[in-house]
Amino acid sequence: MVEVKVLKGGAVATKQVDASAFGTKVLGRTLKDAIVMYEANARQGTVQARTRAMVRGPNKKLWPQKHTGRARMGTPKSPLWRGGGRIHPPEPRDHGYAMPKQARRAALRNAIFTKFRDQEVAIADGWPTGKPNTKGAAAILAKLGMAGSATVVTTEVDRNLCLSLRNVPLVDVRTLADLNARQVLLRRYLVLTPQAYQALEQRFGKKES
C-alpha cells in the first residue's frame, strides 16, 4: 500500500492505494523500449544535405587531366572541395515504428506503477470551470506541492483546464486515452481528476491474465 495525496474541497489529505494492482516491479527494458519508440516517432526526419548533383556550379573540368603537375580534378562540386557536395549525406526519412500493442500497454501500466511506488501521484478536484483561470489551476498544483513538474490527466478534453495550464512551465494536460509511458515519465508528478482515477482503476486495476 502507498499513500496518495487527495485534494477535495480545498483541503489536502492522503489515502492508501494498492499499487500492486499496476505491477510489482519496474520493467526497465520495456519502459526504455517504449520511450525510444515514442521519441523516434516524434522526430521530423527532415534533415537533408546536398550531394554533388544538388550543388550549384559548373561541370567543366578545371584543368587538363595530365601534364600539369597538379592532382587530377574534375568539377568544383566534388566533395573534396570546399563548398562541394557531401558524400552519402543525410536524407529525409521516416524514423517511426511501432511496438506491439500489448507491449505499449504494459509500458504505460508499469510507468504508472512507478509513480504510485514513488508516491508521486495525486487526485484533485476543484479545477476551473466556466472560464480559464490560470491562477486557480496553478494554486491547486501548489497546494499539492506538485507545481514544478506535473501531468494533469482528465477523462475528456477539458478546454478550460487546457487554457488555464498551457502557459505554466513543465505542466501538461492529457486525457487518459492520450496517455503513454513517455508522457507519464516526462514529468515528475501525475495529477488525476477523480473521474480519471476511477477510469484508471477500471482500465488497469485488475491484473491481466
Backbone as ProteinMPNN parsed JSONL, in Angstrom:
{"seq_chain_A": "MVEVKVLKGGAVATKQVDASAFGTKVLGRTLKDAIVMYEANARQGTVQARTRAMVRGPNKKLWPQKHTGRARMGTPKSPLWRGGGRIHPPEPRDHGYAMPKQARRAALRNAIFTKFRDQEVAIADGWPTGKPNTKGAAAILAKLGMAGSATVVTTEVDRNLCLSLRNVPLVDVRTLADLNARQVLLRRYLVLTPQAYQALEQRFGKKES", "coords_chain_A": {"N_chain_A": [[0.842, -1.198, 0.0], [0.461, 2.243, -0.77], [0.793, 5.77, -0.158], [-1.372, 8.295, -1.348], [-1.838, 11.584, -2.341], [-4.746, 13.553, -1.803], [-6.836, 16.029, -2.962], [-9.557, 17.73, -1.977], [-12.3, 19.8, -1.85], [-10.653, 21.939, -1.272], [-8.942, 21.123, 0.728], [-6.111, 19.195, 1.665], [-5.529, 15.782, 1.822], [-4.62, 12.381, 2.586], [-4.672, 9.06, 1.192], [-4.74, 5.475, 1.25], [-3.486, 3.385, -1.269], [-3.514, 0.49, -3.261], [-0.775, -0.294, -4.874], [0.1, -2.536, -6.141], [-1.756, -3.403, -7.908], [-1.114, -2.29, -10.293], [1.309, -3.325, -10.908], [4.31, -5.12, -9.901], [7.028, -4.842, -10.022], [9.64, -2.839, -11.494], [9.778, -2.6, -14.934], [12.355, -2.203, -16.565], [13.575, -2.502, -19.159], [11.364, -2.699, -20.878], [10.136, -0.205, -20.472], [12.179, 1.473, -21.374], [12.376, 0.728, -24.106], [9.843, 1.531, -24.973], [9.904, 4.32, -24.564], [11.999, 5.089, -26.267], [10.785, 4.433, -28.685], [8.556, 6.223, -28.775], [9.939, 8.649, -28.773], [11.333, 8.409, -31.182], [9.21, 8.358, -32.989], [8.374, 10.938, -32.754], [10.236, 12.411, -34.099], [11.029, 14.622, -36.768], [12.438, 14.067, -39.097], [13.42, 15.51, -41.297], [15.932, 16.367, -41.992], [18.512, 17.24, -44.252], [21.193, 17.138, -46.603], [23.236, 18.445, -49.268], [24.081, 16.644, -52.188], [26.736, 16.174, -54.633], [25.394, 16.461, -56.998], [23.374, 18.196, -56.37], [24.545, 20.564, -55.727], [25.158, 23.889, -56.711], [26.906, 24.952, -59.581], [29.646, 24.916, -62.027], [30.169, 22.287, -64.459], [32.423, 21.929, -65.834], [35.666, 20.689, -66.535], [38.396, 21.507, -64.46], [41.141, 21.756, -65.074], [43.465, 20.324, -67.425], [43.719, 16.726, -67.541], [46.261, 15.577, -67.505], [49.833, 16.252, -67.427], [50.169, 18.688, -66.098], [51.226, 18.806, -63.629], [49.686, 18.932, -61.454], [47.271, 17.569, -59.129], [44.817, 15.307, -60.353], [41.63, 16.582, -61.208], [38.175, 17.203, -61.366], [35.057, 18.584, -61.554], [34.325, 21.505, -59.556], [32.377, 20.926, -57.803], [32.911, 18.698, -56.436], [33.059, 16.541, -53.559], [35.52, 16.797, -52.338], [36.254, 19.377, -52.341], [36.009, 22.664, -50.901], [32.78, 23.785, -50.234], [31.686, 21.993, -51.924], [29.597, 19.095, -52.73], [28.26, 16.651, -50.348], [29.427, 13.417, -49.327], [27.424, 10.608, -49.282], [25.142, 11.916, -47.888], [22.838, 12.912, -45.201], [19.386, 12.128, -45.643], [15.901, 12.995, -46.091], [13.745, 11.076, -44.033], [11.589, 8.596, -42.584], [11.424, 8.049, -39.246], [9.766, 6.61, -37.671], [8.271, 3.834, -35.917], [6.534, 0.93, -34.666], [5.702, -0.548, -31.556], [4.456, -3.716, -30.33], [0.979, -3.765, -29.422], [0.294, -4.807, -26.891], [2.732, -4.594, -25.59], [3.098, -1.827, -25.492], [0.955, -1.172, -23.863], [1.678, -2.528, -21.521], [3.971, -1.075, -20.886], [2.913, 1.476, -20.334], [1.279, 0.877, -18.133], [3.235, 0.018, -16.306], [4.758, 2.323, -16.051], [2.945, 3.982, -14.736], [2.763, 2.518, -12.398], [5.337, 2.991, -11.309], [5.083, 5.658, -10.589], [3.109, 5.562, -8.59], [4.488, 3.952, -6.759], [6.625, 5.596, -6.038], [5.275, 7.532, -4.717], [4.257, 9.749, -6.131], [1.844, 10.539, -7.121], [-1.316, 12.158, -7.328], [-4.711, 12.989, -6.474], [-7.073, 15.222, -7.524], [-9.658, 17.678, -7.289], [-11.892, 20.424, -8.132], [-11.05, 22.012, -10.222], [-10.761, 24.817, -12.554], [-13.855, 26.038, -13.842], [-16.249, 27.045, -16.308], [-14.76, 29.408, -17.196], [-11.362, 29.964, -18.307], [-8.773, 29.863, -15.812], [-5.861, 30.567, -14.806], [-4.485, 31.198, -12.449], [-6.031, 29.973, -10.448], [-5.906, 27.247, -11.208], [-3.154, 26.778, -11.068], [-2.813, 27.173, -8.356], [-3.951, 24.925, -7.226], [-2.146, 22.897, -7.94], [0.015, 23.909, -6.52], [-0.829, 23.635, -3.856], [-0.754, 20.911, -3.616], [1.922, 20.558, -3.763], [3.11, 20.07, -6.179], [3.746, 21.715, -8.273], [6.0, 22.147, -9.771], [6.602, 20.261, -11.807], [4.458, 18.467, -13.654], [1.918, 16.209, -14.856], [-1.313, 16.573, -15.755], [-4.171, 14.663, -15.684], [-7.145, 13.926, -17.371], [-10.485, 12.681, -18.066], [-11.982, 13.433, -20.285], [-11.549, 15.852, -22.943], [-10.782, 18.855, -21.562], [-11.385, 21.998, -22.115], [-11.212, 24.432, -20.702], [-9.419, 23.781, -18.645], [-7.158, 23.114, -20.121], [-6.558, 25.584, -21.312], [-6.088, 27.018, -19.018], [-3.735, 25.971, -17.96], [-1.863, 26.024, -19.972], [0.205, 27.865, -20.206], [1.775, 27.423, -18.05], [4.902, 26.548, -16.906], [6.409, 23.362, -17.585], [4.138, 21.836, -17.114], [1.666, 19.683, -18.166], [-1.408, 18.862, -19.841], [-3.374, 16.09, -20.274], [-5.565, 13.676, -21.763], [-6.888, 10.564, -20.539], [-7.008, 8.693, -22.548], [-5.045, 9.566, -24.292], [-2.745, 9.175, -22.929], [0.572, 7.994, -22.447], [3.508, 5.925, -21.899], [5.826, 7.495, -22.114], [4.88, 10.134, -21.687], [3.967, 9.923, -19.064], [6.346, 9.528, -17.65], [7.695, 11.78, -18.368], [7.147, 14.081, -16.857], [7.489, 14.884, -13.368], [5.403, 14.492, -11.49], [2.112, 12.988, -11.272], [-1.027, 13.991, -11.723], [-4.329, 13.364, -11.118], [-7.736, 13.717, -12.096], [-10.711, 13.044, -10.136], [-12.506, 11.497, -11.699], [-10.784, 10.566, -13.681], [-9.09, 8.976, -12.166], [-10.807, 6.928, -11.326], [-11.447, 5.826, -13.834], [-8.92, 4.965, -14.526], [-8.44, 2.964, -12.648], [-10.406, 1.133, -13.428], [-9.434, 0.472, -15.925], [-6.81, -0.511, -15.596], [-6.739, -1.712, -13.144], [-7.353, -4.433, -12.522], [-5.435, -7.346, -12.705], [-3.961, -8.493, -15.69], [-4.712, -11.482, -17.415]], "CA_chain_A": [[0.0, 0.0, 0.0], [1.202, 3.508, -0.839], [-0.022, 6.948, 0.12], [-1.667, 9.175, -2.465], [-2.436, 12.842, -1.913], [-6.09, 13.817, -2.313], [-7.287, 17.403, -2.734], [-11.002, 17.802, -2.119], [-12.84, 20.926, -1.09], [-9.587, 22.845, -0.876], [-8.112, 20.539, 1.78], [-5.262, 18.098, 1.214], [-5.473, 14.626, 2.697], [-3.958, 11.23, 1.961], [-5.37, 7.787, 1.294], [-3.926, 4.322, 0.917], [-3.808, 2.772, -2.558], [-2.767, -0.736, -3.521], [-0.029, -0.101, -6.121], [0.372, -3.818, -6.781], [-2.721, -3.595, -8.986], [-0.489, -1.806, -11.52], [2.556, -4.033, -11.131], [5.075, -5.483, -8.704], [8.423, -4.454, -10.192], [9.88, -1.928, -12.619], [10.226, -3.272, -16.153], [13.237, -1.192, -17.144], [13.783, -2.661, -20.605], [10.11, -2.38, -21.558], [9.969, 1.251, -20.416], [13.194, 2.073, -22.244], [11.986, 0.495, -25.49], [8.663, 2.351, -25.272], [10.292, 5.728, -24.64], [12.76, 5.254, -27.51], [9.833, 4.407, -29.798], [7.805, 7.479, -28.81], [10.864, 9.715, -29.179], [11.607, 8.24, -32.607], [8.016, 8.748, -33.731], [8.235, 12.388, -32.694], [11.257, 13.047, -34.944], [10.514, 15.098, -38.044], [13.132, 13.354, -40.164], [13.517, 16.379, -42.465], [17.303, 16.808, -42.209], [18.998, 16.919, -45.59], [22.38, 17.834, -47.083], [23.335, 18.362, -50.721], [25.084, 15.837, -52.872], [27.398, 16.943, -55.685], [24.415, 16.726, -58.047], [22.498, 19.277, -55.928], [25.314, 21.794, -55.543], [25.183, 24.753, -57.892], [28.251, 25.233, -60.052], [29.938, 24.4, -63.374], [30.596, 20.898, -64.605], [33.614, 21.933, -66.679], [36.898, 20.241, -65.894], [39.138, 22.703, -64.071], [42.383, 21.783, -65.841], [43.67, 19.031, -68.105], [43.956, 15.576, -66.669], [47.682, 15.224, -67.422], [50.904, 17.158, -67.842], [50.118, 19.998, -65.445], [51.899, 18.709, -62.341], [48.707, 19.04, -60.374], [46.435, 16.388, -58.953], [43.661, 15.268, -61.255], [40.446, 17.181, -60.6], [37.097, 17.484, -62.294], [34.196, 19.705, -61.198], [34.488, 22.046, -58.193], [31.303, 20.434, -56.946], [33.385, 17.472, -55.804], [33.089, 16.586, -52.096], [36.869, 17.083, -51.851], [36.454, 20.817, -52.383], [35.173, 23.491, -50.025], [31.557, 24.185, -50.911], [31.184, 20.906, -52.744], [28.576, 18.243, -52.139], [28.687, 15.695, -49.333], [29.374, 12.006, -49.678], [26.394, 9.905, -48.506], [24.572, 12.867, -46.928], [21.54, 12.512, -44.637], [18.242, 12.406, -46.493], [14.622, 12.895, -45.357], [13.31, 9.703, -43.804], [10.618, 8.384, -41.51], [12.052, 7.314, -38.154], [8.734, 5.987, -36.859], [7.994, 2.407, -35.914], [5.533, 0.616, -33.654], [5.814, -1.727, -30.702], [3.175, -4.415, -30.189], [0.013, -3.069, -28.574], [0.4, -5.306, -25.516], [3.966, -4.053, -25.009], [2.831, -0.421, -25.17], [0.056, -1.161, -22.706], [2.465, -2.929, -20.358], [4.868, 0.035, -20.548], [2.108, 2.517, -19.688], [0.879, 0.381, -16.813], [4.401, -0.007, -15.442], [5.13, 3.708, -15.767], [2.021, 4.436, -13.701], [3.176, 1.837, -11.166], [6.495, 3.682, -10.734], [4.625, 6.895, -9.965], [2.48, 5.193, -7.324], [5.513, 3.439, -5.854], [7.419, 6.722, -5.556], [4.346, 8.484, -4.085], [4.23, 10.95, -6.959], [0.505, 10.604, -7.708], [-2.304, 12.883, -6.53], [-6.067, 13.083, -7.01], [-7.505, 16.577, -7.193], [-10.823, 18.249, -7.957], [-11.965, 21.878, -7.969], [-10.398, 22.71, -11.333], [-11.581, 25.929, -13.067], [-14.99, 25.761, -14.725], [-16.869, 28.267, -16.826], [-13.768, 30.132, -17.982], [-9.99, 29.634, -17.88], [-8.262, 30.545, -14.627], [-4.516, 30.052, -14.59], [-4.12, 31.357, -11.042], [-6.717, 28.956, -9.662], [-5.385, 25.924, -11.546], [-1.796, 26.681, -10.522], [-2.908, 27.104, -6.9], [-4.231, 23.526, -6.876], [-0.867, 22.184, -8.002], [0.876, 24.401, -5.442], [-1.287, 23.028, -2.604], [-0.291, 19.525, -3.624], [3.382, 20.546, -3.819], [3.459, 19.455, -7.454], [3.68, 22.756, -9.3], [7.241, 22.225, -10.535], [6.611, 19.392, -12.983], [3.3, 17.599, -13.462], [0.992, 15.891, -15.936], [-2.692, 16.529, -15.256], [-4.896, 13.695, -16.513], [-8.598, 14.005, -17.332], [-11.132, 11.648, -18.877], [-12.375, 14.082, -21.527], [-10.822, 17.084, -23.225], [-11.29, 19.979, -20.776], [-10.806, 23.18, -22.756], [-10.867, 25.426, -19.683], [-8.211, 23.355, -17.946], [-6.026, 23.223, -21.058], [-6.213, 27.004, -21.451], [-5.606, 27.513, -17.727], [-2.39, 25.48, -17.644], [-0.987, 25.938, -21.145], [1.367, 28.74, -20.053], [2.506, 27.069, -16.83], [6.057, 25.75, -17.329], [6.569, 21.966, -17.184], [2.844, 21.257, -16.739], [0.917, 19.245, -19.346], [-2.757, 18.339, -19.62], [-3.628, 14.997, -21.204], [-6.668, 12.78, -21.45], [-6.432, 9.21, -20.241], [-6.853, 7.976, -23.81], [-3.819, 10.017, -24.944], [-1.607, 8.974, -22.036], [1.501, 6.927, -22.794], [4.598, 5.766, -20.933], [6.74, 8.638, -22.202], [4.274, 11.299, -21.053], [3.92, 9.686, -17.623], [7.687, 9.693, -17.09], [8.266, 13.066, -18.767], [7.004, 14.99, -15.719], [7.74, 14.181, -12.103], [4.178, 14.133, -10.775], [0.932, 12.61, -12.034], [-2.199, 14.519, -11.019], [-5.522, 12.812, -11.743], [-9.054, 14.116, -11.621], [-11.389, 11.87, -9.562], [-13.036, 10.663, -12.78], [-9.659, 9.911, -14.345], [-8.587, 7.917, -11.29], [-11.746, 5.802, -11.421], [-11.26, 5.197, -15.141], [-7.617, 4.293, -14.499], [-8.622, 1.724, -11.9], [-11.181, 0.209, -14.264], [-8.646, 0.051, -17.076], [-5.597, -1.242, -15.23], [-6.796, -2.201, -11.77], [-7.302, -5.886, -12.451], [-4.276, -7.912, -13.383], [-4.296, -9.179, -16.927], [-4.415, -12.912, -17.412]], "C_chain_A": [[0.884, 1.257, 0.0], [0.232, 4.65, -0.575], [-0.161, 7.806, -1.128], [-2.32, 10.437, -1.92], [-3.788, 13.035, -2.579], [-6.477, 15.24, -1.948], [-8.781, 17.467, -3.027], [-11.529, 18.917, -1.239], [-11.78, 21.875, -0.593], [-8.675, 22.32, 0.201], [-7.364, 19.335, 1.231], [-5.247, 17.002, 2.268], [-4.72, 13.515, 1.973], [-4.842, 10.002, 2.103], [-4.454, 6.677, 0.808], [-4.43, 3.688, -0.389], [-2.92, 1.549, -2.743], [-2.069, -0.613, -4.873], [0.241, -1.405, -6.838], [-0.63, -4.124, -7.887], [-2.138, -3.159, -10.327], [0.835, -2.505, -11.812], [3.251, -4.33, -9.822], [6.546, -5.107, -8.807], [8.542, -3.567, -11.43], [10.431, -2.721, -13.796], [11.083, -2.29, -16.955], [13.387, -1.301, -18.642], [12.522, -2.305, -21.391], [9.873, -0.875, -21.59], [10.943, 1.94, -21.363], [12.808, 1.925, -23.71], [10.798, 1.364, -25.885], [9.048, 3.811, -25.443], [11.088, 5.992, -25.913], [11.821, 5.275, -28.71], [9.074, 5.724, -29.906], [8.689, 8.651, -29.228], [11.173, 9.625, -30.675], [10.413, 8.673, -33.451], [7.801, 10.253, -33.732], [9.251, 13.122, -33.575], [10.653, 13.447, -36.282], [11.164, 14.372, -39.215], [13.281, 14.178, -41.43], [14.942, 16.856, -42.748], [17.784, 16.352, -43.589], [20.245, 17.733, -45.897], [22.519, 17.573, -48.581], [24.421, 17.398, -51.177], [25.745, 16.701, -53.942], [26.434, 17.259, -56.828], [23.506, 17.894, -57.69], [23.204, 20.608, -55.795], [25.334, 22.594, -56.843], [26.622, 25.068, -58.284], [28.486, 24.626, -61.425], [30.353, 22.939, -63.339], [31.866, 20.785, -65.446], [34.836, 21.486, -65.889], [37.805, 21.434, -65.664], [40.448, 22.846, -64.828], [42.575, 20.413, -66.481], [44.043, 17.926, -67.127], [45.445, 15.331, -66.458], [48.57, 16.411, -67.801], [50.766, 18.56, -67.263], [50.878, 20.0, -64.122], [50.952, 18.813, -61.158], [47.889, 17.746, -60.286], [45.238, 16.453, -59.892], [42.425, 15.808, -60.525], [39.414, 17.467, -61.674], [36.334, 18.733, -61.876], [34.481, 20.222, -59.789], [33.364, 21.621, -57.255], [31.692, 19.126, -56.245], [33.368, 17.604, -54.283], [34.463, 16.906, -51.523], [37.139, 18.578, -51.771], [35.53, 21.52, -51.391], [33.955, 23.971, -50.813], [30.983, 23.114, -51.812], [30.123, 20.084, -52.026], [29.153, 17.287, -51.103], [28.561, 14.269, -49.853], [28.386, 11.31, -48.734], [25.764, 10.829, -47.461], [23.276, 12.333, -46.322], [20.406, 12.942, -45.563], [16.965, 12.325, -45.658], [14.167, 11.445, -45.237], [12.316, 9.663, -42.658], [11.26, 7.507, -40.444], [11.047, 6.477, -37.359], [8.664, 4.478, -36.996], [7.039, 2.131, -34.758], [5.915, -0.628, -32.872], [4.474, -2.456, -30.701], [2.266, -3.693, -29.181], [0.118, -3.508, -27.124], [1.655, -4.774, -24.829], [3.78, -2.583, -24.636], [1.938, -0.298, -23.938], [0.8, -1.532, -21.428], [3.401, -1.802, -19.917], [4.107, 1.147, -19.842], [1.727, 2.095, -18.274], [2.057, 0.405, -15.845], [4.877, 1.392, -15.099], [4.236, 4.29, -14.679], [2.372, 3.795, -12.358], [4.356, 2.547, -10.508], [6.088, 4.976, -10.044], [3.936, 6.606, -8.626], [3.527, 4.74, -6.311], [6.323, 4.573, -5.238], [6.569, 7.803, -4.893], [4.34, 9.827, -4.804], [2.906, 11.093, -7.713], [-0.415, 11.355, -6.763], [-3.641, 12.869, -7.26], [-6.621, 14.43, -6.566], [-8.761, 16.947, -7.961], [-10.822, 19.756, -7.722], [-11.269, 22.656, -9.057], [-11.307, 23.79, -11.892], [-12.689, 25.455, -14.001], [-15.561, 27.089, -15.201], [-15.94, 29.056, -17.717], [-12.378, 29.795, -17.476], [-9.544, 30.477, -16.689], [-6.902, 29.946, -14.285], [-4.121, 30.113, -13.113], [-4.757, 30.273, -10.184], [-6.183, 27.564, -9.925], [-3.986, 25.729, -10.976], [-1.812, 26.563, -9.006], [-3.186, 25.673, -6.438], [-2.947, 22.711, -6.885], [0.067, 22.617, -6.874], [0.479, 23.794, -4.099], [-0.805, 21.581, -2.49], [1.227, 19.429, -3.568], [3.902, 19.942, -5.103], [3.46, 20.457, -8.59], [4.912, 22.758, -10.202], [7.243, 21.436, -11.815], [5.494, 18.375, -12.809], [2.57, 17.369, -14.776], [-0.387, 15.748, -15.317], [-3.505, 15.671, -16.214], [-6.39, 13.831, -16.285], [-9.176, 12.864, -18.167], [-11.528, 12.188, -20.245], [-11.548, 15.341, -21.728], [-11.5, 18.235, -22.487], [-10.635, 21.256, -21.292], [-10.383, 24.228, -21.728], [-9.573, 25.059, -18.969], [-6.985, 23.46, -18.846], [-5.582, 24.672, -21.199], [-5.644, 27.553, -20.146], [-4.15, 27.143, -17.48], [-1.424, 25.514, -18.817], [0.256, 26.802, -21.023], [2.165, 28.455, -18.785], [3.674, 26.168, -17.228], [6.031, 24.337, -16.755], [5.275, 21.347, -16.652], [2.078, 20.942, -18.024], [-0.455, 18.752, -18.929], [-3.027, 17.293, -20.692], [-4.886, 14.244, -20.779], [-6.11, 11.377, -21.209], [-6.198, 8.417, -21.524], [-5.552, 8.344, -24.514], [-2.572, 9.745, -24.105], [-0.742, 7.818, -22.532], [2.667, 6.937, -21.802], [5.542, 6.964, -20.949], [6.168, 9.843, -21.471], [4.223, 11.131, -19.54], [5.276, 9.96, -16.985], [8.321, 11.037, -17.432], [8.225, 14.084, -17.637], [7.105, 14.202, -14.417], [6.45, 13.667, -11.466], [3.048, 13.82, -11.75], [-0.282, 13.029, -11.209], [-3.448, 14.099, -11.779], [-6.77, 13.512, -11.222], [-9.723, 12.88, -11.017], [-11.949, 10.928, -10.629], [-11.924, 9.905, -13.493], [-9.102, 8.78, -13.482], [-9.506, 6.699, -11.334], [-11.592, 5.062, -12.742], [-9.943, 4.436, -15.197], [-7.708, 2.965, -13.75], [-9.37, 0.689, -12.723], [-10.345, -0.354, -15.402], [-7.485, -0.843, -16.693], [-5.676, -1.921, -13.875], [-6.687, -3.695, -11.645], [-6.112, -6.394, -13.249], [-4.726, -8.684, -14.607], [-3.898, -10.643, -16.839], [-3.446, -13.246, -18.532]], "O_chain_A": [[1.909, 1.317, 0.679], [-0.98, 4.516, -0.744], [0.801, 8.016, -1.867], [-3.255, 10.361, -1.123], [-3.964, 12.728, -3.758], [-6.453, 15.619, -0.777], [-9.215, 17.285, -4.165], [-11.245, 18.975, -0.042], [-11.984, 22.555, 0.413], [-7.714, 22.996, 0.568], [-7.9, 18.557, 0.441], [-4.987, 17.252, 3.445], [-4.239, 13.714, 0.858], [-5.66, 9.914, 3.019], [-3.513, 6.915, 0.051], [-5.629, 3.486, -0.58], [-1.731, 1.572, -2.424], [-2.701, -0.807, -5.912], [0.577, -1.397, -8.022], [-0.39, -5.003, -8.715], [-2.602, -3.599, -11.379], [1.42, -2.287, -12.873], [2.839, -3.856, -8.763], [7.243, -5.057, -7.794], [7.663, -3.551, -12.292], [11.43, -3.428, -13.666], [10.61, -1.64, -17.887], [13.332, -0.288, -19.339], [12.603, -1.68, -22.448], [9.458, -0.33, -22.613], [10.575, 2.878, -22.069], [12.899, 2.884, -24.476], [10.747, 1.877, -27.003], [8.574, 4.473, -26.366], [10.878, 7.011, -26.572], [12.03, 6.043, -29.648], [8.957, 6.285, -30.995], [8.244, 9.542, -29.952], [11.264, 10.648, -31.355], [10.583, 9.284, -34.506], [7.123, 10.786, -34.611], [9.133, 14.331, -33.773], [9.861, 12.704, -36.861], [10.504, 14.093, -40.216], [13.273, 13.623, -42.529], [15.146, 17.666, -43.652], [17.502, 15.238, -44.03], [20.344, 18.892, -45.496], [21.982, 16.593, -49.098], [25.52, 17.351, -50.623], [25.346, 17.849, -54.134], [26.642, 18.232, -57.554], [22.926, 18.522, -58.576], [22.564, 21.659, -55.752], [25.506, 22.04, -57.929], [27.45, 25.406, -57.438], [27.632, 23.903, -61.939], [30.825, 22.43, -62.322], [32.329, 19.683, -65.737], [35.015, 21.855, -64.729], [37.975, 22.275, -66.547], [40.828, 23.96, -65.188], [41.905, 19.451, -66.105], [44.596, 18.163, -66.053], [45.86, 14.926, -65.373], [48.135, 17.4, -68.391], [51.207, 19.526, -67.886], [51.145, 21.06, -63.557], [51.376, 18.784, -60.003], [47.827, 16.953, -61.226], [44.718, 17.53, -60.182], [42.216, 15.509, -59.349], [39.752, 17.924, -62.766], [36.902, 19.825, -61.848], [34.847, 19.437, -58.914], [33.395, 21.918, -56.061], [30.878, 18.529, -55.541], [33.639, 18.687, -53.766], [34.572, 17.252, -50.347], [38.143, 18.999, -51.196], [34.435, 21.049, -51.085], [34.086, 24.496, -51.919], [29.917, 23.296, -52.401], [29.795, 20.341, -50.868], [30.368, 17.131, -50.99], [27.715, 13.959, -50.692], [28.512, 11.421, -47.515], [25.848, 10.548, -46.265], [22.676, 11.405, -46.865], [20.472, 13.999, -46.189], [16.947, 11.656, -44.624], [14.199, 10.686, -46.206], [12.226, 10.599, -41.863], [11.6, 6.354, -40.707], [11.437, 5.719, -36.471], [8.959, 3.919, -38.052], [6.77, 3.023, -33.954], [6.383, -1.62, -33.431], [3.454, -1.859, -31.043], [2.74, -3.091, -28.217], [0.041, -2.677, -26.219], [1.646, -4.531, -23.622], [4.248, -2.142, -23.587], [2.142, 0.568, -23.087], [0.582, -0.928, -20.378], [3.605, -1.594, -18.721], [4.596, 1.705, -18.86], [1.845, 2.879, -17.332], [1.892, 0.776, -14.682], [5.347, 1.634, -13.987], [4.712, 5.008, -13.799], [2.292, 4.441, -11.313], [4.383, 2.695, -9.287], [6.676, 5.353, -9.031], [4.154, 7.317, -7.645], [3.457, 5.106, -5.138], [6.67, 4.524, -4.058], [7.079, 8.868, -4.546], [4.409, 10.888, -4.184], [2.849, 11.683, -8.791], [-0.315, 11.213, -5.544], [-3.703, 12.754, -8.484], [-6.638, 14.741, -5.376], [-8.921, 16.585, -9.126], [-9.863, 20.302, -7.177], [-10.927, 23.823, -8.866], [-12.523, 23.699, -11.726], [-12.479, 24.581, -14.842], [-15.371, 28.126, -14.565], [-16.275, 29.348, -18.865], [-12.227, 29.379, -16.327], [-9.894, 31.652, -16.576], [-6.808, 28.949, -13.569], [-3.498, 29.187, -12.592], [-4.109, 29.716, -9.298], [-6.017, 26.775, -8.994], [-3.661, 24.658, -10.463], [-0.932, 25.928, -8.424], [-2.71, 25.256, -5.381], [-2.684, 21.934, -5.967], [0.817, 21.803, -6.334], [1.345, 23.47, -3.287], [-0.492, 21.099, -1.402], [1.77, 18.346, -3.349], [4.992, 19.371, -5.135], [3.205, 20.099, -9.74], [4.866, 23.32, -11.296], [7.816, 21.873, -12.813], [5.561, 17.519, -11.927], [2.593, 18.205, -15.68], [-0.601, 14.898, -14.453], [-3.524, 15.924, -17.418], [-6.852, 13.85, -15.144], [-8.45, 12.172, -18.882], [-11.423, 11.483, -21.248], [-10.92, 15.836, -20.792], [-12.659, 18.554, -22.757], [-9.49, 21.562, -20.958], [-9.324, 24.841, -21.862], [-8.73, 25.92, -18.716], [-5.906, 23.846, -18.396], [-4.387, 24.964, -21.205], [-4.807, 28.456, -20.166], [-3.41, 27.909, -16.863], [-0.28, 25.079, -18.683], [1.267, 26.514, -21.665], [3.123, 29.165, -18.48], [3.454, 25.118, -17.833], [5.68, 24.133, -15.593], [5.317, 20.433, -15.828], [1.866, 21.818, -18.863], [-0.646, 18.282, -17.807], [-2.919, 17.579, -21.884], [-5.224, 14.183, -19.597], [-4.997, 11.057, -21.627], [-5.304, 7.573, -21.585], [-5.003, 7.529, -25.256], [-1.461, 10.056, -24.532], [-1.256, 6.793, -22.98], [2.79, 7.841, -20.977], [6.007, 7.397, -19.895], [6.881, 10.507, -20.718], [4.417, 12.1, -18.807], [5.353, 10.553, -15.909], [9.352, 11.403, -16.868], [9.162, 14.866, -17.471], [6.836, 13.001, -14.38], [6.406, 12.545, -10.963], [3.019, 14.306, -12.881], [-0.532, 12.486, -10.132], [-3.609, 14.44, -12.951], [-6.849, 13.859, -10.043], [-9.338, 11.762, -11.357], [-11.877, 9.707, -10.483], [-12.095, 8.745, -13.865], [-8.691, 7.744, -14.004], [-9.031, 5.564, -11.375], [-11.602, 3.832, -12.779], [-9.853, 3.388, -15.836], [-7.124, 1.965, -14.169], [-9.017, -0.49, -12.72], [-10.515, -1.506, -15.801], [-7.2, -1.824, -17.381], [-4.752, -2.642, -13.498], [-5.999, -4.19, -10.752], [-5.833, -5.908, -14.345], [-5.714, -9.418, -14.583], [-2.869, -10.988, -16.256], [-3.07, -14.406, -18.698]]}, "name": "protein", "num_of_chains": 1, "seq": "MVEVKVLKGGAVATKQVDASAFGTKVLGRTLKDAIVMYEANARQGTVQARTRAMVRGPNKKLWPQKHTGRARMGTPKSPLWRGGGRIHPPEPRDHGYAMPKQARRAALRNAIFTKFRDQEVAIADGWPTGKPNTKGAAAILAKLGMAGSATVVTTEVDRNLCLSLRNVPLVDVRTLADLNARQVLLRRYLVLTPQAYQALEQRFGKKES"}
